[in-house]
């Protein structure tokens, strides 16, 4: 073969891990205000209060008093998944949980704000990418590889 493309096979899971991790961690840091205040360009929430209002729209099946707990729980889970994917720790399980979580988020977006908003946000592509990551045979440059 003219050029050895085998490195792409090894790097695909690294790319997926970094992309999925970035998706989770930027969302979490946005709701914690690290990207700036609400209303600033490219800031979705800017604080937890604005995030909880949005979470309430996406979860109309939960009573309003439960939304702060749901928002806090999702924030903790997304933080843990983002870090786990970033370093490659229990990657397969983190990818599986990520796929289900983001699929649930996509369903919530569809119910709360419409199917088009879920497509615009790419949540179904995110979920599909997580399933692809979960199906990988190996995770190079990861804690999982180091532990094996």
N, CA and C atoms as an extended XYZ file, in Angstrom:
444
Properties=species:S:1:pos:R:3:atomname:S:1:resname:S:1:resid:I:1 pbc="F F F"
N         0.843       -1.175        0.000 N   UNK     1
C         0.000        0.000        0.000 CA  UNK     1
C         0.887        1.235        0.000 C   UNK     1
N         0.450        2.248       -0.705 N   UNK     2
C         1.233        3.464       -0.846 CA  UNK     2
C         1.444        4.175        0.484 C   UNK     2
N         0.408        4.252        1.296 N   UNK     3
C         0.506        4.949        2.573 CA  UNK     3
C        -0.141        4.100        3.655 C   UNK     3
N         0.486        4.020        4.792 N   UNK     4
C        -0.044        3.222        5.895 CA  UNK     4
C        -1.077        4.029        6.681 C   UNK     4
N        -2.339        3.655        6.546 N   UNK     5
C        -3.439        4.352        7.220 CA  UNK     5
C        -3.836        3.649        8.522 C   UNK     5
N        -3.072        2.676        8.975 N   UNK     6
C        -3.465        1.906       10.156 CA  UNK     6
C        -3.562        2.774       11.413 C   UNK     6
N        -2.820        3.860       11.470 N   UNK     7
C        -2.885        4.733       12.632 CA  UNK     7
C        -4.281        5.328       12.794 C   UNK     7
N        -5.040        5.460       11.707 N   UNK     8
C        -6.411        5.970       11.809 CA  UNK     8
C        -7.286        5.017       12.610 C   UNK     8
N        -7.056        3.723       12.431 N   UNK     9
C        -7.831        2.736       13.175 CA  UNK     9
C        -7.610        2.908       14.677 C   UNK     9
N        -6.373        3.090       15.079 N   UNK    10
C        -6.068        3.271       16.497 CA  UNK    10
C        -6.564        4.610       17.031 C   UNK    10
N        -6.529        5.646       16.221 N   UNK    11
C        -6.872        6.973       16.710 CA  UNK    11
C        -8.371        7.249       16.727 C   UNK    11
N        -9.173        6.402       16.099 N   UNK    12
C       -10.611        6.669       16.038 CA  UNK    12
C       -11.239        6.689       17.416 C   UNK    12
N       -10.827        5.765       18.296 N   UNK    13
C       -11.421        5.768       19.631 CA  UNK    13
C       -10.921        6.945       20.464 C   UNK    13
N        -9.705        7.365       20.218 N   UNK    14
C        -9.192        8.540       20.927 CA  UNK    14
C       -10.001        9.769       20.521 C   UNK    14
N       -10.229        9.909       19.225 N   UNK    15
C       -11.018       11.030       18.716 CA  UNK    15
C       -12.435       11.010       19.291 C   UNK    15
N       -13.071        9.850       19.287 N   UNK    16
C       -14.420        9.740       19.846 CA  UNK    16
C       -14.427       10.071       21.335 C   UNK    16
N       -13.462        9.544       22.064 N   UNK    17
C       -13.399        9.837       23.504 CA  UNK    17
C       -13.263       11.326       23.750 C   UNK    17
N       -12.356       11.984       23.020 N   UNK    18
C       -12.136       13.416       23.227 CA  UNK    18
C       -13.358       14.241       22.824 C   UNK    18
N       -13.984       13.871       21.716 N   UNK    19
C       -15.153       14.617       21.251 CA  UNK    19
C       -16.324       14.470       22.222 C   UNK    19
N       -16.582       13.254       22.668 N   UNK    20
C       -17.683       13.033       23.603 CA  UNK    20
C       -17.395       13.690       24.943 C   UNK    20
N       -16.164       13.564       25.398 N   UNK    21
C       -15.770       14.193       26.652 CA  UNK    21
C       -15.947       15.708       26.576 C   UNK    21
N       -15.509       16.293       25.490 N   UNK    22
C       -15.649       17.744       25.323 CA  UNK    22
C       -17.113       18.155       25.326 C   UNK    22
N       -17.967       17.343       24.694 N   UNK    23
C       -19.392       17.647       24.688 CA  UNK    23
C       -19.969       17.706       26.095 C   UNK    23
N       -19.623       16.730       26.911 N   UNK    24
C       -20.113       16.726       28.289 CA  UNK    24
C       -19.503       17.861       29.112 C   UNK    24
N       -18.189       17.996       29.041 N   UNK    25
C       -17.521       18.953       29.923 CA  UNK    25
C       -17.816       20.404       29.556 C   UNK    25
N       -18.005       20.709       28.279 N   UNK    26
C       -18.367       22.091       27.938 CA  UNK    26
C       -19.787       22.411       28.389 C   UNK    26
N       -20.685       21.426       28.321 N   UNK    27
C       -22.052       21.647       28.802 CA  UNK    27
C       -22.054       21.883       30.313 C   UNK    27
N       -21.303       21.076       31.036 N   UNK    28
C       -21.239       21.229       32.492 CA  UNK    28
C       -20.617       22.573       32.864 C   UNK    28
N       -19.518       22.928       32.234 N   UNK    29
C       -18.869       24.190       32.590 CA  UNK    29
C       -19.711       25.393       32.173 C   UNK    29
N       -20.537       25.235       31.141 N   UNK    30
C       -21.461       26.303       30.753 CA  UNK    30
C       -22.470       26.538       31.873 C   UNK    30
N       -23.084       25.481       32.367 N   UNK    31
C       -24.106       25.655       33.415 CA  UNK    31
C       -23.507       26.083       34.739 C   UNK    31
N       -22.198       25.914       34.887 N   UNK    32
C       -21.518       26.401       36.094 CA  UNK    32
C       -20.999       27.822       35.917 C   UNK    32
N       -21.242       28.416       34.748 N   UNK    33
C       -20.885       29.808       34.510 CA  UNK    33
C       -19.464       30.054       34.055 C   UNK    33
N       -18.707       29.011       33.729 N   UNK    34
C       -17.299       29.196       33.370 CA  UNK    34
C       -17.094       29.762       31.965 C   UNK    34
N       -18.141       29.786       31.143 N   UNK    35
C       -18.033       30.357       29.799 CA  UNK    35
C       -18.573       31.782       29.756 C   UNK    35
N       -19.025       32.262       30.895 N   UNK    36
C       -19.573       33.612       30.970 CA  UNK    36
C       -21.022       33.583       31.393 C   UNK    36
N       -21.609       34.774       31.533 N   UNK    37
C       -22.989       34.864       32.013 CA  UNK    37
C       -24.012       34.546       30.924 C   UNK    37
N       -25.209       34.254       31.362 N   UNK    38
C       -26.322       34.020       30.443 CA  UNK    38
C       -26.497       35.238       29.537 C   UNK    38
N       -26.706       34.988       28.269 N   UNK    39
C       -26.888       36.075       27.305 CA  UNK    39
C       -25.632       36.408       26.518 C   UNK    39
N       -24.492       35.990       27.005 N   UNK    40
C       -23.242       36.212       26.285 CA  UNK    40
C       -23.197       35.295       25.059 C   UNK    40
N       -22.524       35.722       24.015 N   UNK    41
C       -22.417       34.919       22.790 CA  UNK    41
C       -21.881       33.526       23.111 C   UNK    41
N       -22.503       32.526       22.543 N   UNK    42
C       -22.116       31.120       22.668 CA  UNK    42
C       -22.265       30.542       24.069 C   UNK    42
N       -23.015       31.202       24.920 N   UNK    43
C       -23.307       30.679       26.250 CA  UNK    43
C       -24.768       30.248       26.260 C   UNK    43
N       -24.996       28.975       26.522 N   UNK    44
C       -26.368       28.461       26.517 CA  UNK    44
C       -27.112       28.803       27.809 C   UNK    44
N       -26.453       28.602       28.950 N   UNK    45
C       -27.122       28.802       30.230 CA  UNK    45
C       -26.417       29.837       31.101 C   UNK    45
N       -25.138       29.716       31.274 N   UNK    46
C       -24.389       30.683       32.060 CA  UNK    46
C       -24.477       30.497       33.558 C   UNK    46
N       -25.453       29.770       34.016 N   UNK    47
C       -25.590       29.479       35.439 CA  UNK    47
C       -26.556       28.306       35.610 C   UNK    47
N       -26.580       27.776       36.794 N   UNK    48
C       -27.400       26.601       37.058 CA  UNK    48
C       -28.892       26.932       36.972 C   UNK    48
N       -29.271       28.129       37.378 N   UNK    49
C       -30.686       28.490       37.349 CA  UNK    49
C       -31.250       28.447       35.930 C   UNK    49
N       -30.545       29.015       34.967 N   UNK    50
C       -31.010       28.969       33.579 CA  UNK    50
C       -31.003       27.534       33.047 C   UNK    50
N       -30.033       26.746       33.478 N   UNK    51
C       -30.012       25.341       33.072 CA  UNK    51
C       -31.225       24.605       33.625 C   UNK    51
N       -31.594       24.868       34.862 N   UNK    52
C       -32.736       24.185       35.474 CA  UNK    52
C       -34.048       24.551       34.781 C   UNK    52
N       -34.170       25.776       34.320 N   UNK    53
C       -35.359       26.164       33.551 CA  UNK    53
C       -35.429       25.316       32.282 C   UNK    53
N       -34.300       25.175       31.607 N   UNK    54
C       -34.236       24.357       30.394 CA  UNK    54
C       -34.508       22.884       30.714 C   UNK    54
N       -33.929       22.383       31.791 N   UNK    55
C       -34.142       20.993       32.198 CA  UNK    55
C       -35.618       20.739       32.470 C   UNK    55
N       -36.310       21.720       33.015 N   UNK    56
C       -37.743       21.588       33.255 CA  UNK    56
C       -38.529       21.445       31.961 C   UNK    56
N       -38.111       22.167       30.919 N   UNK    57
C       -38.767       22.047       29.600 CA  UNK    57
C       -38.573       20.664       29.009 C   UNK    57
N       -37.383       20.095       29.226 N   UNK    58
C       -37.066       18.796       28.638 CA  UNK    58
C       -37.606       17.622       29.441 C   UNK    58
N       -38.083       17.892       30.613 N   UNK    59
C       -38.583       16.829       31.489 CA  UNK    59
C       -39.964       17.168       32.038 C   UNK    59
N       -40.940       17.350       31.161 N   UNK    60
C       -42.268       17.753       31.648 CA  UNK    60
C       -42.949       16.670       32.487 C   UNK    60
N       -42.452       15.450       32.445 N   UNK    61
C       -43.034       14.356       33.215 CA  UNK    61
C       -42.627       14.390       34.677 C   UNK    61
N       -41.618       15.221       35.031 N   UNK    62
C       -41.218       15.350       36.426 CA  UNK    62
C       -41.918       16.552       37.058 C   UNK    62
N       -42.350       16.421       38.313 N   UNK    63
C       -42.899       17.597       39.000 CA  UNK    63
C       -41.819       18.667       39.156 C   UNK    63
N       -42.219       19.909       39.106 N   UNK    64
C       -41.267       21.031       39.165 CA  UNK    64
C       -40.318       20.972       40.362 C   UNK    64
N       -40.779       20.569       41.564 N   UNK    65
C       -39.851       20.522       42.703 CA  UNK    65
C       -38.710       19.501       42.544 C   UNK    65
N       -38.855       18.544       41.629 N   UNK    66
C       -37.842       17.509       41.431 CA  UNK    66
C       -36.758       17.962       40.449 C   UNK    66
N       -37.036       18.974       39.652 N   UNK    67
C       -36.107       19.412       38.604 CA  UNK    67
C       -34.724       19.794       39.147 C   UNK    67
N       -34.611       20.512       40.270 N   UNK    68
C       -33.255       20.793       40.774 CA  UNK    68
C       -32.451       19.527       41.073 C   UNK    68
N       -33.104       18.504       41.593 N   UNK    69
C       -32.413       17.238       41.844 CA  UNK    69
C       -32.000       16.587       40.526 C   UNK    69
N       -32.894       16.583       39.544 N   UNK    70
C       -32.583       16.018       38.227 CA  UNK    70
C       -31.401       16.771       37.611 C   UNK    70
N       -31.450       18.108       37.662 N   UNK    71
C       -30.372       18.925       37.099 CA  UNK    71
C       -29.035       18.674       37.777 C   UNK    71
N       -29.051       18.571       39.103 N   UNK    72
C       -27.809       18.310       39.836 CA  UNK    72
C       -27.280       16.915       39.526 C   UNK    72
N       -28.180       15.942       39.489 N   UNK    73
C       -27.779       14.564       39.206 CA  UNK    73
C       -27.182       14.440       37.806 C   UNK    73
N       -27.829       15.038       36.830 N   UNK    74
C       -27.321       14.992       35.453 CA  UNK    74
C       -25.967       15.696       35.363 C   UNK    74
N       -25.806       16.779       36.077 N   UNK    75
C       -24.538       17.508       36.061 CA  UNK    75
C       -23.410       16.646       36.631 C   UNK    75
N       -23.681       15.957       37.725 N   UNK    76
C       -22.669       15.073       38.316 CA  UNK    76
C       -22.355       13.914       37.362 C   UNK    76
N       -23.396       13.306       36.795 N   UNK    77
C       -23.184       12.175       35.877 CA  UNK    77
C       -22.402       12.622       34.648 C   UNK    77
N       -22.781       13.753       34.060 N   UNK    78
C       -22.067       14.249       32.877 CA  UNK    78
C       -20.622       14.584       33.203 C   UNK    78
N       -20.367       15.117       34.377 N   UNK    79
C       -18.986       15.411       34.794 CA  UNK    79
C       -18.175       14.131       34.888 C   UNK    79
N       -18.750       13.126       35.538 N   UNK    80
C       -18.050       11.849       35.694 CA  UNK    80
C       -17.811       11.185       34.343 C   UNK    80
N       -18.813       11.206       33.466 N   UNK    81
C       -18.649       10.614       32.144 CA  UNK    81
C       -17.600       11.370       31.334 C   UNK    81
N       -17.637       12.697       31.395 N   UNK    82
C       -16.669       13.503       30.655 CA  UNK    82
C       -15.241       13.214       31.077 C   UNK    82
N       -15.013       13.118       32.369 N   UNK    83
C       -13.671       12.832       32.872 CA  UNK    83
C       -13.269       11.398       32.533 C   UNK    83
N       -14.187       10.466       32.719 N   UNK    84
C       -13.889        9.063       32.413 CA  UNK    84
C       -13.528        8.873       30.945 C   UNK    84
N       -14.283        9.502       30.057 N   UNK    85
C       -13.974        9.398       28.627 CA  UNK    85
C       -12.664       10.098       28.288 C   UNK    85
N       -12.409       11.213       28.915 N   UNK    86
C       -11.181       11.965       28.649 CA  UNK    86
C        -9.945       11.127       28.952 C   UNK    86
N        -9.948       10.458       30.086 N   UNK    87
C        -8.762        9.687       30.474 CA  UNK    87
C        -8.840        8.222       30.040 C   UNK    87
N       -10.008        7.800       29.556 N   UNK    88
C       -10.163        6.419       29.124 CA  UNK    88
C       -10.266        5.449       30.273 C   UNK    88
N       -11.082        5.778       31.256 N   UNK    89
C       -11.273        4.947       32.443 CA  UNK    89
C       -12.642        4.286       32.370 C   UNK    89
N       -12.666        2.950       32.355 N   UNK    90
C       -13.923        2.205       32.152 CA  UNK    90
C       -14.637        2.736       30.911 C   UNK    90
N       -13.880        2.833       29.846 N   UNK    91
C       -14.350        3.491       28.623 CA  UNK    91
C       -15.602        2.852       28.051 C   UNK    91
N       -15.632        1.554       27.958 N   UNK    92
C       -16.799        0.897       27.361 CA  UNK    92
C       -18.066        1.227       28.156 C   UNK    92
N       -18.003        1.099       29.472 N   UNK    93
C       -19.169        1.389       30.316 CA  UNK    93
C       -19.532        2.872       30.237 C   UNK    93
N       -18.541        3.736       30.274 N   UNK    94
C       -18.811        5.176       30.172 CA  UNK    94
C       -19.475        5.513       28.837 C   UNK    94
N       -19.025        4.858       27.771 N   UNK    95
C       -19.621        5.097       26.455 CA  UNK    95
C       -21.063        4.594       26.411 C   UNK    95
N       -21.326        3.448       27.003 N   UNK    96
C       -22.692        2.913       27.029 CA  UNK    96
C       -23.632        3.830       27.806 C   UNK    96
N       -23.197        4.254       28.983 N   UNK    97
C       -24.018        5.159       29.788 CA  UNK    97
C       -24.212        6.482       29.052 C   UNK    97
N       -23.160        6.957       28.398 N   UNK    98
C       -23.252        8.196       27.613 CA  UNK    98
C       -24.293        8.065       26.509 C   UNK    98
N       -24.260        6.952       25.803 N   UNK    99
C       -25.203        6.737       24.701 CA  UNK    99
C       -26.641        6.775       25.202 C   UNK    99
N       -26.915        6.079       26.304 N   UNK   100
C       -28.274        6.066       26.861 CA  UNK   100
C       -28.672        7.438       27.384 C   UNK   100
N       -27.751        8.099       28.093 N   UNK   101
C       -28.062        9.414       28.667 CA  UNK   101
C       -28.386       10.425       27.579 C   UNK   101
N       -27.578       10.470       26.550 N   UNK   102
C       -27.792       11.458       25.490 CA  UNK   102
C       -29.011       11.086       24.643 C   UNK   102
N       -29.301        9.810       24.490 N   UNK   103
C       -30.537        9.405       23.824 CA  UNK   103
C       -31.740        9.896       24.633 C   UNK   103
N       -31.685        9.727       25.951 N   UNK   104
C       -32.760       10.234       26.809 CA  UNK   104
C       -32.872       11.754       26.684 C   UNK   104
N       -31.745       12.427       26.616 N   UNK   105
C       -31.732       13.876       26.427 CA  UNK   105
C       -32.392       14.232       25.095 C   UNK   105
N       -32.074       13.486       24.040 N   UNK   106
C       -32.680       13.720       22.731 CA  UNK   106
C       -34.185       13.518       22.740 C   UNK   106
N       -34.639       12.507       23.469 N   UNK   107
C       -36.076       12.281       23.600 CA  UNK   107
C       -36.714       13.440       24.357 C   UNK   107
N       -36.053       13.885       25.422 N   UNK   108
C       -36.549       15.043       26.164 CA  UNK   108
C       -36.589       16.300       25.313 C   UNK   108
N       -35.559       16.493       24.506 N   UNK   109
C       -35.555       17.654       23.602 CA  UNK   109
C       -36.703       17.564       22.613 C   UNK   109
N       -36.939       16.373       22.088 N   UNK   110
C       -38.024       16.182       21.117 CA  UNK   110
C       -39.374       16.506       21.748 C   UNK   110
N       -39.591       16.041       22.966 N   UNK   111
C       -40.849       16.301       23.661 CA  UNK   111
C       -40.954       17.774       24.059 C   UNK   111
N       -39.862       18.307       24.604 N   UNK   112
C       -39.904       19.660       25.161 CA  UNK   112
C       -39.754       20.791       24.170 C   UNK   112
N       -38.942       20.595       23.149 N   UNK   113
C       -38.660       21.716       22.235 CA  UNK   113
C       -38.806       21.343       20.767 C   UNK   113
N       -39.086       20.078       20.477 N   UNK   114
C       -39.313       19.658       19.096 CA  UNK   114
C       -38.149       18.853       18.522 C   UNK   114
N       -38.495       18.001       17.577 N   UNK   115
C       -37.526       17.094       16.964 CA  UNK   115
C       -36.403       17.852       16.264 C   UNK   115
N       -36.737       18.959       15.631 N   UNK   116
C       -35.733       19.749       14.903 CA  UNK   116
C       -34.643       20.259       15.837 C   UNK   116
N       -35.012       20.672       17.051 N   UNK   117
C       -33.979       21.170       17.975 CA  UNK   117
C       -33.041       20.046       18.390 C   UNK   117
N       -33.575       18.831       18.525 N   UNK   118
C       -32.717       17.690       18.858 CA  UNK   118
C       -31.762       17.384       17.705 C   UNK   118
N       -32.267       17.483       16.477 N   UNK   119
C       -31.397       17.268       15.316 CA  UNK   119
C       -30.357       18.376       15.208 C   UNK   119
N       -30.763       19.624       15.423 N   UNK   120
C       -29.816       20.747       15.364 CA  UNK   120
C       -28.699       20.593       16.388 C   UNK   120
N       -29.030       20.077       17.556 N   UNK   121
C       -28.027       19.909       18.608 CA  UNK   121
C       -27.147       18.681       18.389 C   UNK   121
N       -27.523       17.823       17.464 N   UNK   122
C       -26.706       16.650       17.167 CA  UNK   122
C       -26.718       15.584       18.247 C   UNK   122
N       -27.755       15.570       19.080 N   UNK   123
C       -27.746       14.628       20.196 CA  UNK   123
C       -27.838       13.170       19.738 C   UNK   123
N       -28.548       12.912       18.651 N   UNK   124
C       -28.642       11.532       18.179 CA  UNK   124
C       -27.314       11.078       17.563 C   UNK   124
N       -26.615       11.983       16.901 N   UNK   125
C       -25.277       11.669       16.390 CA  UNK   125
C       -24.307       11.435       17.553 C   UNK   125
N       -24.420       12.231       18.604 N   UNK   126
C       -23.605       12.071       19.809 CA  UNK   126
C       -23.847       10.687       20.405 C   UNK   126
N       -25.123       10.316       20.531 N   UNK   127
C       -25.468        9.013       21.087 CA  UNK   127
C       -24.917        7.888       20.207 C   UNK   127
N       -25.061        8.030       18.890 N   UNK   128
C       -24.541        7.015       17.967 CA  UNK   128
C       -23.021        6.896       18.081 C   UNK   128
N       -22.341        8.016       18.211 N   UNK   129
C       -20.892        7.995       18.387 CA  UNK   129
C       -20.496        7.275       19.669 C   UNK   129
N       -21.267        7.474       20.720 N   UNK   130
C       -20.985        6.780       21.982 CA  UNK   130
C       -21.177        5.276       21.824 C   UNK   130
N       -22.207        4.860       21.063 N   UNK   131
C       -22.391        3.425       20.816 CA  UNK   131
C       -21.229        2.861       20.007 C   UNK   131
N       -20.749        3.615       19.042 N   UNK   132
C       -19.587        3.157       18.273 CA  UNK   132
C       -18.370        3.005       19.178 C   UNK   132
N       -18.174        3.970       20.057 N   UNK   133
C       -17.050        3.881       20.994 CA  UNK   133
C       -17.195        2.652       21.891 C   UNK   133
N       -18.394        2.384       22.349 N   UNK   134
C       -18.628        1.229       23.222 CA  UNK   134
C       -18.337       -0.088       22.513 C   UNK   134
N       -18.449       -0.108       21.197 N   UNK   135
C       -18.238       -1.353       20.450 CA  UNK   135
C       -16.784       -1.582       20.039 C   UNK   135
N       -15.907       -0.650       20.364 N   UNK   136
C       -14.503       -0.782       19.977 CA  UNK   136
C       -13.833       -1.947       20.712 C   UNK   136
N       -12.837       -2.539       20.060 N   UNK   137
C       -12.105       -3.661       20.639 CA  UNK   137
C       -11.060       -3.215       21.659 C   UNK   137
N       -10.529       -2.010       21.463 N   UNK   138
C        -9.395       -1.568       22.270 CA  UNK   138
C        -9.460       -0.057       22.423 C   UNK   138
N        -8.846        0.449       23.484 N   UNK   139
C        -8.822        1.887       23.752 CA  UNK   139
C        -7.381        2.345       23.980 C   UNK   139
N        -6.679        2.681       22.881 N   UNK   140
C        -5.290        3.125       23.029 CA  UNK   140
C        -5.204        4.458       23.775 C   UNK   140
N        -4.056        4.690       24.360 N   UNK   141
C        -3.765        5.890       25.145 CA  UNK   141
C        -4.897        6.135       26.143 C   UNK   141
N        -5.072        5.177       27.058 N   UNK   142
C        -6.135        5.269       28.044 CA  UNK   142
C        -5.703        4.588       29.341 C   UNK   142
N        -6.403        4.921       30.395 N   UNK   143
C        -6.186        4.234       31.671 CA  UNK   143
C        -6.533        2.754       31.511 C   UNK   143
N        -7.554        2.468       30.717 N   UNK   144
C        -7.939        1.069       30.477 CA  UNK   144
C        -6.782        0.283       29.881 C   UNK   144
N        -6.103        0.845       28.909 N   UNK   145
C        -4.963        0.161       28.277 CA  UNK   145
C        -3.838       -0.006       29.293 C   UNK   145
N        -3.572        1.040       30.082 N   UNK   146
C        -2.517        1.003       31.084 CA  UNK   146
C        -2.798       -0.074       32.131 C   UNK   146
N        -4.062       -0.183       32.545 N   UNK   147
C        -4.442       -1.173       33.563 CA  UNK   147
C        -4.368       -2.593       33.013 C   UNK   147
N        -4.577       -2.749       31.718 N   UNK   148
C        -4.524       -4.102       31.114 CA  UNK   148
C        -3.084       -4.513       31.004 C   UNK   148
